[in-house]
């Protein structure tokens, strides 16, 4: 069931709530530059096992409103808080992929983990997506600048190139087209603004505030959120477990979906 949650007077967020009811809720936050449909291969399976799957399109992406501003981690975490309150979620698992993982971490710190019983970080773009003088593990900032420039000049070409980076295993042309179309559903200005947040923001202080059991799912062939980010998160989050994926890239939830779904279900219980 799809519906909208108002997060600001003039901004509504699209939420897909699959199998609402008494099942254990999992709130999924997608990565850049996609939307909630990224988790199709979880939404096809997990509800049959009694889980309530909630997919959010963050502002600027998918079916959500596309305001000019509001793409900081703080504002995006506040949007998630609005969704949690609107759906009256309690004791739920918060699962974030890529920048969605970064937003999830900021939510845990900024909103004291409100309602969250467990946290799943999927190829998370954290604690810093880009390299810094004291953190050599992310992408060069120049690479993100290039994505932003390409977004403003030829966004379809940028999306095609990014899709080639996203997966480690071979994907069919129809599947590639499906992924490409998800990126086009976003606004160009939103795509660029969120990339700038990925480039500039960090979560080093946020990581230390996480107290719930945390599952870190990350692939060794990830060319977007590099694998050392996962090791840094594992070291920084006290009650965390790192599960390594050997045969996938940034799209581990599709490339190794059976293993992914199994690990997530075992973690949630």
C-alpha positions in Angstrom: 0.0 0.0 0.0 1.5 3.3 -1.0 0.7 6.6 0.6 2.3 10.0 1.4 3.6 11.4 4.7 3.9 15.2 5.1 7.4 16.1 6.5 7.2 19.8 5.9 4.3 22.1 5.1 5.1 21.8 1.4 7.0 18.5 1.2 5.4 15.0 1.1 7.4 11.7 1.2 6.2 8.6 -0.6 6.0 5.4 1.5 5.3 1.9 0.3 4.0 -0.2 3.1 3.9 -3.9 2.2 2.1 -6.4 4.4 1.1 -3.9 7.2 -0.1 -5.6 10.3 1.5 -7.6 13.0 4.7 -8.6 11.2 8.1 -7.3 12.4 8.6 -4.0 10.6 11.7 -3.2 8.5 12.1 0.4 7.3 14.3 0.5 4.2 16.1 3.7 3.1 17.5 3.4 -0.5 20.8 4.7 -1.9 21.7 7.3 -4.5 20.2 7.8 -7.1 17.4 5.3 -6.9 14.2 4.9 -4.8 12.4 2.2 -2.8 12.1 -0.1 -5.8 15.7 -0.9 -5.3 14.6 -3.4 -2.7 12.2 -5.3 -4.9 13.9 -8.6 -4.4 13.5 -8.2 -0.6 9.9 -7.0 -0.9 9.0 -10.1 -3.0 10.3 -12.5 -0.3 10.3 -11.1 3.2 6.5 -10.4 3.5 5.9 -14.1 2.8 7.9 -14.8 5.9 5.8 -12.5 8.1 7.9 -9.3 7.8 6.4 -5.9 7.2 8.5 -4.1 4.6 8.3 -0.3 4.5 10.1 1.4 1.6 10.7 5.2 1.7 11.5 7.4 -1.3 13.7 10.1 0.2 12.8 13.6 -0.9 13.8 14.4 -4.5 13.7 10.8 -5.5 11.1 8.3 -6.8 7.5 9.4 -6.1 8.4 11.9 -3.3 8.2 15.6 -3.7 11.3 17.2 -5.2 11.9 20.5 -3.3 14.9 22.6 -4.1 16.5 22.2 -0.7 16.6 19.8 2.3 19.3 17.3 1.2 21.5 17.5 4.3 21.8 14.4 6.4 20.0 16.2 9.3 17.0 17.1 7.2 16.8 13.6 5.6 17.0 12.0 9.1 14.2 14.3 10.2 12.1 13.1 7.3 12.6 9.6 8.4 11.4 10.6 11.9 8.2 12.0 10.4 7.6 8.7 8.7 8.3 6.7 11.9 5.8 8.8 13.8 3.2 8.8 11.0 3.3 5.0 10.9 3.6 4.7 14.7 6.5 2.3 14.3 8.0 0.7 17.4 10.7 -1.9 17.8 11.5 -1.8 14.1 14.7 -2.6 12.1 16.1 0.4 10.3 17.9 -0.7 7.1 19.8 1.7 4.9 21.8 1.2 1.7 24.6 3.5 0.7 23.6 7.1 1.5 20.5 5.5 3.1 22.9 3.9 5.5 24.4 7.3 6.2 20.9 8.7 6.8 20.2 5.8 9.1 23.3 6.5 11.2 22.4 10.2 11.4 18.9 9.2 12.5 20.3 7.1 15.3 22.4 9.9 16.6 20.1 12.9 16.0 16.9 11.1 17.2 18.5 8.8 19.8 17.5 5.7 17.8 13.8 6.5 18.3 11.8 3.3 17.8 14.7 1.3 16.4 15.5 -2.1 17.9 18.1 -3.1 15.3 20.1 -1.5 12.6 21.2 -2.9 9.2 23.9 -1.0 7.3 24.0 -2.1 3.7 27.1 -1.0 1.7 26.8 2.2 3.8 28.4 5.4 2.7 29.8 6.0 6.1 31.6 7.1 8.3 32.8 9.2 5.3 32.0 8.5 1.7 35.0 10.5 0.5 38.7 10.6 1.5 39.8 13.1 4.1 43.2 14.0 5.5 42.6 11.6 8.5 40.5 9.1 6.6 42.1 7.6 3.4 39.4 5.0 2.7 36.7 6.7 0.7 36.4 7.9 -2.9 38.4 10.9 -4.0 36.2 14.0 -3.8 37.1 14.7 -7.4 35.2 11.6 -8.4 32.0 12.9 -6.8 32.5 16.3 -8.3 32.6 14.6 -11.7 29.3 12.9 -11.0 27.8 16.2 -10.1 29.1 17.9 -13.2 27.8 15.0 -15.4 24.5 15.2 -13.6 24.1 18.9 -14.8 25.4 18.2 -18.3 24.2 14.7 -19.3 22.4 13.0 -16.5 21.4 9.9 -18.6 25.0 9.3 -19.5 26.0 9.7 -15.8 23.4 7.2 -14.7 24.5 4.7 -17.3 28.1 5.0 -16.2 27.1 4.7 -12.5 25.1 1.6 -13.3 28.2 0.0 -14.7 30.0 0.7 -11.4 27.1 -0.5 -9.3 27.1 -4.2 -10.0 30.0 -6.7 -10.0 28.1 -9.5 -11.6 26.7 -9.4 -15.1 23.3 -7.8 -15.4 21.0 -8.2 -18.5 20.1 -5.2 -20.7 16.5 -5.2 -19.4 17.7 -5.2 -15.8 20.2 -2.4 -16.6 17.4 -0.4 -18.1 15.2 -0.9 -15.1 17.9 0.4 -12.8 18.6 3.3 -15.2 14.9 4.3 -15.1 14.9 4.5 -11.4 17.6 7.1 -11.5 15.6 9.1 -14.0 12.7 9.3 -11.6 14.7 11.6 -9.4 15.1 15.3 -10.1 18.4 16.4 -11.5 18.9 19.1 -8.8 18.1 16.5 -6.1 20.6 14.0 -7.6 23.3 16.7 -7.5 22.4 18.0 -4.1 22.5 14.6 -2.4 25.8 13.8 -4.1 27.2 17.0 -2.6 26.1 15.8 0.9 27.8 12.5 0.2 30.9 14.4 -0.7 30.9 16.8 2.2 29.3 15.2 5.2 30.7 12.8 7.7 29.4 10.6 10.6 32.5 10.0 12.8 30.8 11.3 15.9 27.5 9.7 15.1 28.8 6.2 14.9 29.8 6.2 18.6 26.2 6.9 19.6 24.8 3.7 18.2 23.7 1.2 20.9 21.4 -1.2 19.2 22.6 -4.5 17.6 23.9 -3.6 14.2 24.5 -5.8 11.1 26.9 -4.5 8.5 26.5 -6.1 5.1 29.2 -5.2 2.6 30.8 -6.6 -0.6 34.5 -6.8 -1.2 34.1 -5.7 -4.9 32.1 -2.6 -4.1 33.4 0.3 -6.2 31.0 2.9 -4.8 31.2 2.5 -1.0 34.6 0.9 -0.7 35.0 -2.1 1.6 37.3 -0.4 4.2 34.3 1.7 5.1 32.6 -1.4 6.5 35.6 -2.3 8.5 35.7 1.2 10.0 32.0 1.0 10.9 32.6 -2.4 12.5 35.4 -1.0 14.6 33.4 2.1 15.6 30.0 0.5 16.4 30.3 -1.5 19.7 27.5 -4.1 19.1 28.1 -4.7 15.4 28.7 -7.7 13.2 30.2 -7.5 9.7 29.1 -10.0 7.1 31.3 -10.0 4.0 29.9 -10.7 0.5 32.5 -12.2 -1.9 30.6 -12.1 -5.2 28.9 -8.8 -5.5 29.5 -5.1 -5.7 27.4 -2.2 -4.5 24.2 -4.1 -5.4 24.7 -7.0 -3.0 21.0 -7.2 -2.2 20.4 -8.3 -5.8 23.6 -9.9 -6.8 23.7 -12.3 -3.7 20.1 -11.8 -2.8 19.6 -15.3 -1.3 22.5 -14.8 1.1 21.5 -11.2 1.8 17.9 -12.1 2.7 19.0 -15.0 4.8 21.5 -12.9 6.8 18.9 -10.1 7.3 16.2 -12.5 8.5 18.6 -14.3 10.9 19.6 -10.9 12.3 16.1 -9.7 12.8 14.9 -13.0 14.2 
